[in-house]
Amino acid sequence: MNLILRNNKGFTLLELVVVVVILAILMLIAIFRARPHMEESYAVVCNNNRRAIETSALFYMGECISRAIPLQSTMDVVLLADETNDVGIAYFSKAPVCPADGSTYIIYFSSDAVVVCQNSEHQEEP
């Protein structure tokens, strides 16, 4: 009886490929299960952005009224982040954008400030 002793210190290529395939399948399952939660989190962040913009827009309205500056009926949120607006104050260091697609927000001024996301999924009419 002739025994051939082999030095088995590593894994075979087939074993490594099987492990990689199993990990890829598990990752795909995890990604597809997490996708709805990501969409929900985008909506939550978008609503929080809108609330912050509404607060800043109300401050902007107050500054315009106190300085007797005529108020536009609509305004892009980018103007609130720029010092070249009518008031000369930057209310944001960077204009907030919707996390879902990077679209900006529009502010409608009437007796109050209403902020609308340009993303059709998050859009609420004023």
Helices and strands as residue ranges (DSSP letters): H 13-66, E 74-76, H 77-80, E 105-109, E 113-117
